[in-house]
Amino acid sequence: MERCEKELSPTDVNQRLAVTKEMLEFLPPIDPENDVPVRVLDETGKVYVFYLSCRQGKHRKPVFQSKHWRVFVKERGIAAGDVMYFWAEENAFHQTQYRIALLKMLFS
């Protein structure tokens, strides 16, 4: 199980999460026509659904769309500078599940 680590930027926190190349290695493939729902379990056991898509326009970077990602950000009190850990693991039914955990910065 490989974990991706990302320090969250102001854009990640206030708009949408830019998905890293490392995360893309184990996420479902991007569908250029439709957002791809990704069920994510946090360290408290709560399930969130983020939508993976490619930004429109000149810089077509993969992102988790803002609407559902921002719910997670607000509920968890996430701030720029916090560190997110993201990984995939196999559950008891031999299915891939995605996990997310946070390390909050106490002092900035």
C-alpha positions in Angstrom: 0.0 0.0 0.0 1.6 3.2 -1.2 0.4 6.5 0.3 0.5 9.8 -1.5 1.3 12.9 0.6 0.3 16.4 -0.4 0.6 19.7 1.4 -2.6 21.5 0.6 -2.4 24.8 -1.2 -4.9 27.7 -0.9 -6.4 26.6 -4.2 -6.8 23.1 -2.9 -8.6 24.3 0.1 -10.7 27.2 -1.4 -11.6 25.7 -4.8 -10.8 22.2 -5.9 -8.2 19.6 -5.1 -5.5 19.2 -7.8 -4.9 15.5 -8.1 -1.2 14.5 -8.2 0.4 12.0 -10.7 1.0 9.7 -7.8 -2.7 9.6 -6.9 -3.7 9.0 -10.5 -1.6 5.8 -10.5 -4.3 4.0 -8.4 -7.5 6.1 -9.0 -10.0 5.0 -11.6 -9.3 6.3 -15.1 -10.5 9.8 -16.0 -13.5 9.9 -18.3 -13.2 13.0 -20.5 -17.0 13.1 -21.0 -18.2 12.5 -17.4 -17.0 13.1 -13.8 -15.9 9.8 -12.1 -17.3 9.3 -8.6 -14.7 8.1 -6.1 -15.8 6.9 -2.7 -13.3 7.9 0.0 -13.2 6.8 3.6 -11.6 9.1 6.1 -9.9 8.2 9.4 -13.1 8.7 11.4 -14.9 6.2 9.2 -17.0 8.7 7.3 -17.5 8.1 3.6 -17.3 11.0 1.2 -17.8 10.9 -2.6 -15.4 13.1 -4.6 -15.8 13.6 -8.4 -12.7 13.1 -10.5 -12.5 15.1 -13.7 -10.2 17.1 -15.9 -10.3 20.8 -15.7 -11.6 22.5 -18.8 -9.5 25.0 -20.8 -5.9 25.3 -21.5 -4.5 23.5 -18.5 -6.4 20.2 -18.4 -5.2 19.0 -15.0 -7.0 16.3 -13.0 -9.0 17.5 -10.0 -11.6 16.5 -7.5 -14.5 18.9 -8.3 -15.2 21.6 -5.8 -18.8 20.9 -4.6 -18.1 17.6 -2.8 -14.5 18.3 -2.0 -15.4 21.5 -0.3 -17.9 19.7 2.0 -15.0 17.6 3.2 -12.8 20.7 3.6 -15.4 22.6 5.7 -16.4 19.6 7.8 -12.8 18.9 8.7 -11.7 22.5 9.1 -8.9 22.1 6.6 -6.5 25.0 6.0 -3.7 25.6 3.5 -0.6 24.0 4.8 -2.3 21.0 6.2 -1.0 17.7 4.8 -3.3 15.2 3.2 -2.4 11.5 2.9 -4.3 9.5 0.2 -4.1 5.8 -0.6 -5.9 2.8 -1.9 -6.3 -0.5 -0.1 -8.2 -3.7 -0.4 -11.2 -4.2 1.8 -12.5 -7.4 3.3 -14.4 -8.2 0.1 -11.2 -7.8 -2.0 -12.4 -4.5 -3.5 -10.3 -1.4 -3.8 -11.3 1.3 -1.3 -9.7 4.8 -1.1 -8.6 6.3 2.1 -7.8 9.8 3.2 -6.2 11.2 6.4 -5.0 14.6 7.5 -2.2 16.1 9.4 -3.3 19.5 10.6 -0.7 22.2 11.0 -0.9 23.6 14.5 1.3 26.7 13.8 1.9 28.5 10.6 
